[in-house]
């Protein structure tokens, strides 16, 4: 099972820079271990305000209990709180059997260096009274468009999120040239008229397995 974890760190007042640096070194080493074990898949930095210390992590674990044990084993956990979002398989995910399975596997490394990554949270609400056939046709076109974007290296991963009756939620991981291309892609999705999107630009994290493993 995969999880998105929002990790927020608050270093206690009075902590020396030497102590912070020592914990960061141990954190980097533990991150490499978790990546080698297949538990830590990606790390990013979201937009931050001055003084904020936040990281987004994509983890794999057998269950919630194992994930908690993995997070607790990370040195920064002594100063950190973790918000966990379980991610469920999405039928349009490019990592399903028969498709590329590694986040960021599309394209060459030169292209990846020049590209930007984004997370998008989709909330889809189909208007009341919409014929079932119209919904099925729109979802079929959405699946086809998602497949096209995955082949182009734009859509890296797609997951279902916990949802409420009457609305579906999904999380997408994208790689595009810039924010303008990201917005153009979102506008091209067949379900665009029925969904709202929250877009989070991502910046590289020094402990990201995608950087450290090439």
KEDREN-332089 format. One record per residue: residue number from 1; residue in one letter; chain; x, y, z of N, C-alpha, C in turn. Coordinates in steps of 0.05 Angstrom, whole numbers. Each point is the difference from the previous one (the first is absolute). Example, Ala and Ser with C-alpha at 12.3 -4.5 7.8 and 13.67 -1.06 7.14 Angstrom:
BEGIN
> 1;A;A;264;-114;156;-18;24;0;18;24;0
> 2;S;A;-7;21;-14;16;24;1;-15;22;14
***
This chain:
BEGIN
> 1;X;A;17;-24;0;-17;24;0;18;25;0
> 2;X;A;-10;21;-13;15;25;-1;-13;22;16
> 3;X;A;16;18;10;-9;21;18;14;27;-8
> 4;X;A;-15;22;2;12;26;-2;2;10;29
> 5;X;A;24;8;8;4;10;28;10;28;-1
> 6;X;A;-15;18;14;9;27;3;14;2;27
> 7;X;A;26;6;-2;18;0;24;7;29;7
> 8;X;A;-8;8;24;5;28;9;19;-1;24
> 9;X;A;22;14;-2;20;-1;21;2;27;15
> 10;X;A;0;-2;26;3;24;17;24;-5;19
> 11;X;A;22;13;-6;24;-3;17;-3;16;25
> 12;X;A;3;-12;23;-4;15;25;19;25;2
> 13;X;A;-11;21;11;17;24;5;24;-7;16
> 14;X;A;22;11;-7;25;-4;15;16;-24;-9
> 15;X;A;-10;-15;-20;15;-23;-11;23;11;-16
> 16;X;A;23;-10;4;24;9;-14;0;-8;-29
> 17;X;A;13;15;-17;1;-7;-28;16;-26;-4
> 18;X;A;19;-5;18;15;-25;-2;-18;-24;5
> 19;X;A;-19;3;19;-18;-22;5;-19;-4;-23
> 20;X;A;-10;22;-12;-17;-2;-23;14;-14;-23
> 21;X;A;25;8;-6;15;-11;-22;5;-30;5
> 22;X;A;5;-8;25;5;-28;6;-25;-17;-6
> 23;X;A;-23;10;8;-25;-14;-5;-6;-2;-30
> 24;X;A;6;21;-14;-4;0;-30;17;-20;-13
> 25;X;A;25;-3;9;18;-21;-12;-12;-27;5
> 26;X;A;-9;-6;24;-12;-26;6;-26;-4;-16
> 27;X;A;-15;22;-3;-25;-2;-16;6;-8;-29
> 28;X;A;21;12;-11;7;-6;-28;8;-29;-3
> 29;X;A;15;-10;20;9;-28;-1;-24;-19;3
> 30;X;A;-18;6;18;-24;-17;3;-17;2;-25
> 31;X;A;-2;22;-12;-16;3;-25;11;-18;-22
> 32;X;A;26;-1;-2;13;-18;-20;-7;-29;6
> 33;X;A;1;-7;26;-7;-28;7;-28;-7;-7
> 34;X;A;-19;18;6;-28;-5;-6;-5;-1;-30
> 35;X;A;15;16;-15;-3;-1;-29;11;-27;-11
> 36;X;A;22;-9;10;12;-25;-8;-19;-24;6
> 37;X;A;-15;3;22;-19;-21;8;-27;2;-15
> 38;X;A;-3;21;-16;-25;3;-16;-22;13;15
> 39;X;A;6;12;23;-22;13;16;-2;30;-5
> 40;X;A;22;13;-5;0;29;-7;3;2;-30
> 41;X;A;-22;10;-13;0;2;-29;8;27;-10
> 42;X;A;-10;22;12;7;27;-8;-1;19;24
> 43;X;A;14;22;-3;-1;22;20;0;26;-16
> 44;X;A;-17;19;9;-1;27;-12;-2;21;22
> 45;X;A;6;25;-9;-7;23;17;-23;15;-13
> 46;X;A;-21;5;15;-22;16;-11;6;30;5
> 47;X;A;-16;18;-10;5;28;6;0;5;30
> 48;X;A;18;17;9;4;5;29;-1;29;6
> 49;X;A;-10;7;24;2;27;10;27;2;16
> 50;X;A;10;24;4;25;3;15;-2;-14;27
> 51;X;A;20;-15;7;0;-14;25;-13;-27;0
> 52;X;A;-14;-7;-21;-14;-26;-2;20;-22;-9
> 53;X;A;-4;-24;10;16;-23;-7;-19;-23;-5
> 54;X;A;-7;-4;-26;-20;-21;-7;10;-16;-24
> 55;X;A;-7;-26;1;8;-18;-22;-24;-17;-7
> 56;X;A;-3;-7;-25;-19;-19;-9;14;-26;-8
> 57;X;A;-9;-22;10;12;-26;-6;-19;-20;-11
> 58;X;A;9;-15;-19;-16;-23;-11;13;-25;11
> 59;X;A;-16;-15;16;10;-24;13;-16;-25;-9
> 60;X;A;13;-23;2;-14;-25;-4;3;-17;25
> 61;X;A;-22;-12;9;1;-17;23;-23;-21;-2
> 62;X;A;3;-21;15;-21;-21;-1;-26;9;12
> 63;X;A;2;17;20;-24;9;15;7;25;16
> 64;X;A;-21;11;13;4;24;16;20;-4;22
> 65;X;A;0;-23;13;18;-5;22;29;0;-9
> 66;X;A;5;-13;-23;28;0;-10;9;28;-8
> 67;X;A;-18;15;-12;7;28;-7;8;16;25
> 68;X;A;-16;-3;21;6;15;24;28;-8;11
> 69;X;A;6;-25;-1;26;-9;9;23;11;-17
> 70;X;A;-5;2;-26;20;12;-18;4;30;6
> 71;X;A;-22;14;4;2;29;5;14;4;27
> 72;X;A;-7;-16;20;12;3;27;30;-6;0
> 73;X;A;9;-15;-20;29;-6;-2;17;22;-11
> 74;X;A;-13;21;-10;15;22;-13;9;20;21
> 75;X;A;25;7;1;10;17;21;-14;26;5
> 76;X;A;-10;13;-21;-14;26;3;-27;-3;14
> 77;X;A;-9;-25;3;-26;-4;13;-1;12;28
> 78;X;A;23;3;13;0;12;27;-10;28;0
> 79;X;A;1;14;-23;-9;28;-2;-23;3;-20
> 80;X;A;-11;-22;-9;-18;1;-23;-27;-12;6
> 81;X;A;-20;11;-14;-27;-12;0;-6;-9;-29
> 82;X;A;-14;-22;-2;-5;-12;-27;-30;-2;-4
> 83;X;A;-9;10;-23;-28;-3;-8;-1;-20;-24
> 84;X;A;-14;-22;4;1;-22;-19;-26;-1;-16
> 85;X;A;3;-2;-26;-23;-4;-18;3;-26;-15
> 86;X;A;-17;-19;4;2;-26;-14;-8;4;-30
> 87;X;A;16;-12;-17;-5;2;-29;-9;-27;-10
> 88;X;A;-21;0;-16;-12;-25;-10;3;-1;-30
> 89;X;A;1;-24;-11;5;-3;-29;-21;15;-17
> 90;X;A;9;12;-22;-18;13;-19;2;-15;-26
> 91;X;A;-22;-5;-13;1;-16;-25;16;14;-22
> 92;X;A;4;26;1;16;14;-20;29;4;7
> 93;X;A;9;-12;22;27;3;9;19;-14;-19
> 94;X;A;22;14;-8;19;-12;-18;17;-21;13
> 95;X;A;-1;-3;26;16;-20;14;-15;-27;3
> 96;X;A;-24;-2;-11;-13;-26;1;15;-20;-17
> 97;X;A;-3;-26;5;14;-21;-15;-1;5;-30
> 98;X;A;24;-2;-13;1;5;-29;8;28;-7
> 99;X;A;1;18;20;8;28;-5;26;5;15
> 100;X;A;12;24;-5;24;8;15;-8;2;29
> 101;X;A;17;-11;18;-7;-3;28;15;19;19
> 102;X;A;20;14;-10;15;17;18;-7;29;-4
> 103;X;A;-6;15;21;-5;28;-3;24;13;-13
> 104;X;A;-5;17;-20;22;14;-13;15;-16;-19
> 105;X;A;-11;-24;-9;14;-17;-18;-1;8;-29
> 106;X;A;-18;19;-6;-4;8;-28;22;21;-7
> 107;X;A;9;-2;-25;18;20;-10;28;-4;10
> 108;X;A;20;15;-11;27;-3;8;7;20;22
> 109;X;A;23;-4;12;8;16;24;3;29;-7
> 110;X;A;9;6;-25;3;28;-8;-27;14;0
> 111;X;A;-20;-13;-11;-27;11;0;-10;4;29
> 112;X;A;5;-20;17;-10;1;28;12;24;14
> 113;X;A;27;6;-5;12;22;14;-13;27;-7
> 114;X;A;-10;2;-24;-11;25;-9;-30;3;5
> 115;X;A;-12;-22;10;-29;0;4;-7;7;29
> 116;X;A;-26;6;3;-11;6;27;-20;-22;6
> 117;X;A;-2;-7;26;-20;-19;9;-22;13;16
> 118;X;A;-23;-12;-1;-24;11;14;-16;-23;11
> 119;X;A;-13;5;22;-22;-18;10;-26;14;-4
> 120;X;A;-20;-14;-10;-27;11;-3;-20;-17;15
> 121;X;A;-17;14;15;-22;-14;13;-26;7;-15
> 122;X;A;-12;-21;-11;-25;3;-16;-24;-6;18
> 123;X;A;-20;16;-1;-26;-6;12;-21;1;-23
> 124;X;A;-12;-23;-5;-19;-2;-22;-28;-3;10
> 125;X;A;-18;17;-8;-28;-1;7;-16;1;-26
> 126;X;A;-14;-22;-6;-16;-1;-24;-27;14;5
> 127;X;A;-8;18;-17;-25;15;5;-24;-20;2
> 128;X;A;-18;6;19;-24;-16;3;-15;-2;-27
> 129;X;A;-10;-23;-6;-16;-4;-24;16;-6;-25
> 130;X;A;27;-1;2;16;-7;-23;-5;-29;-7
> 131;X;A;-6;-7;-25;-5;-28;-8;24;-17;5
> 132;X;A;-4;-24;8;22;-19;6;17;-4;-25
> 133;X;A;-13;0;-24;16;-4;-24;19;23;-4
> 134;X;A;-8;24;5;18;23;-3;23;-2;20
> 135;X;A;-5;-9;24;22;-3;19;19;-22;-9
> 136;X;A;-10;-22;-10;17;-22;-9;17;10;-24
> 137;X;A;-12;15;-18;16;9;-23;21;20;8
> 138;X;A;-6;18;19;20;19;9;23;-14;15
> 139;X;A;-7;-20;16;21;-15;14;18;-15;-20
> 140;X;A;-12;-11;-21;16;-14;-20;19;19;-14
> 141;X;A;-9;24;-7;17;20;-12;22;8;19
> 142;X;A;-7;2;26;20;8;20;22;-21;2
> 143;X;A;-8;-26;-1;20;-21;2;18;0;-25
> 144;X;A;-11;6;-23;16;2;-24;20;23;1
> 145;X;A;-10;23;10;18;23;2;22;-5;21
> 146;X;A;-7;-13;22;20;-6;21;21;-18;-12
> 147;X;A;-8;-20;-16;20;-17;-13;18;15;-18
> 148;X;A;-11;19;-15;17;16;-18;20;17;16
> 149;X;A;-9;12;21;18;17;17;21;-17;14
> 150;X;A;-7;-24;7;20;-18;12;22;-7;-20
> 151;X;A;-8;-7;-25;19;-6;-21;18;23;-6
> 152;X;A;-10;24;2;16;24;-5;18;7;24
> 153;X;A;-2;-14;22;16;6;23;-10;23;17
> 154;X;A;-25;8;-5;-12;22;15;-13;-10;26
> 155;X;A;-17;-21;-3;-14;-11;24;17;-24;9
> 156;X;A;12;3;24;17;-20;11;-15;-21;16
> 157;X;A;-18;9;18;-16;-18;16;-27;12;5
> 158;X;A;-19;-18;7;-28;9;6;-11;-20;21
> 159;X;A;-11;12;21;-12;-17;21;-28;10;7
> 160;X;A;-17;-18;10;-25;9;13;5;8;28
> 161;X;A;-14;20;9;1;10;28;-26;-8;15
> 162;X;A;1;-1;26;-25;-4;15;-21;21;-8
> 163;X;A;-24;-9;-6;-21;17;-10;-26;-2;16
> 164;X;A;-18;18;-7;-27;1;12;-20;-8;-21
> 165;X;A;-24;-9;9;-21;-6;-20;-6;24;-18
> 166;X;A;-1;-4;-26;-7;21;-18;24;15;-11
> 167;X;A;23;-6;10;24;14;-10;24;-20;0
> 168;X;A;16;1;-21;24;-16;-1;24;18;3
> 169;X;A;21;-11;12;24;16;3;24;-17;-10
> 170;X;A;19;13;-12;23;-13;-11;25;18;3
> 171;X;A;23;-13;1;26;14;2;17;-7;-24
> 172;X;A;10;21;-13;18;-5;-23;27;11;4
> 173;X;A;20;-14;-10;28;10;0;8;5;-29
> 174;X;A;9;24;-6;5;9;-27;28;11;-4
> 175;X;A;10;-1;-24;25;13;-8;-5;15;-25
> 176;X;A;4;27;1;-5;17;-23;23;20;-3
> 177;X;A;0;15;-21;21;21;-4;-3;22;21
> 178;X;A;-25;8;6;-4;22;19;-29;0;8
> 179;X;A;-8;20;17;-27;2;10;-20;5;-22
> 180;X;A;7;15;-20;-18;6;-22;-8;-26;-15
> 181;X;A;20;-17;-5;-7;-25;-13;-17;-18;18
> 182;X;A;5;1;26;-16;-16;18;-29;9;-1
> 183;X;A;-5;26;-1;-28;10;-1;-13;-7;-26
> 184;X;A;16;1;-22;-12;-7;-26;-7;-30;-1
> 185;X;A;16;-17;12;-6;-28;1;-26;-5;16
> 186;X;A;-2;13;23;-24;-4;16;-25;9;-15
> 187;X;A;2;22;-15;-23;9;-15;-8;-19;-23
> 188;X;A;19;-17;-8;-5;-18;-22;-13;-26;9
> 189;X;A;-3;-4;26;-12;-25;10;-30;-1;-5
> 190;X;A;-10;-22;-10;-29;-2;-6;-18;5;24
> 191;X;A;9;-6;24;-16;4;24;3;28;12
> 192;X;A;14;18;-14;6;26;11;-25;15;9
> 193;X;A;-22;-2;-15;-24;15;6;-13;-9;27
> 194;X;A;7;-24;9;-12;-11;24;19;1;24
> 195;X;A;23;10;-3;19;-2;22;13;26;8
> 196;X;A;8;1;25;17;22;10;27;-12;6
> 197;X;A;20;16;-3;28;-10;2;16;18;18
> 198;X;A;14;-12;19;20;14;16;28;-9;-9
> 199;X;A;16;19;-9;26;-7;-11;22;9;19
> 200;X;A;18;-18;6;23;6;17;26;-3;-15
> 201;X;A;14;22;-5;26;-2;-13;20;-13;19
> 202;X;A;18;-16;-11;19;-15;17;29;9;-8
> 203;X;A;17;2;20;28;5;-5;17;-24;10
> 204;X;A;24;-4;-11;16;-23;8;7;-1;29
> 205;X;A;1;-24;11;9;-4;28;27;-15;-2
> 206;X;A;20;8;15;26;-13;-2;0;-29;6
> 207;X;A;-19;-11;14;-1;-28;7;-19;-16;-19
> 208;X;A;-10;13;-21;-18;-13;-18;13;-24;-14
> 209;X;A;-12;-24;2;12;-24;-13;4;4;-30
> 210;X;A;-18;16;-13;2;4;-29;25;15;-7
> 211;X;A;11;16;18;25;15;-4;23;-18;6
> 212;X;A;-2;-14;23;23;-15;10;5;-26;-14
> 213;X;A;-21;-10;-14;4;-26;-14;2;4;-30
> 214;X;A;-4;26;-9;1;5;-29;-24;-11;-14
***
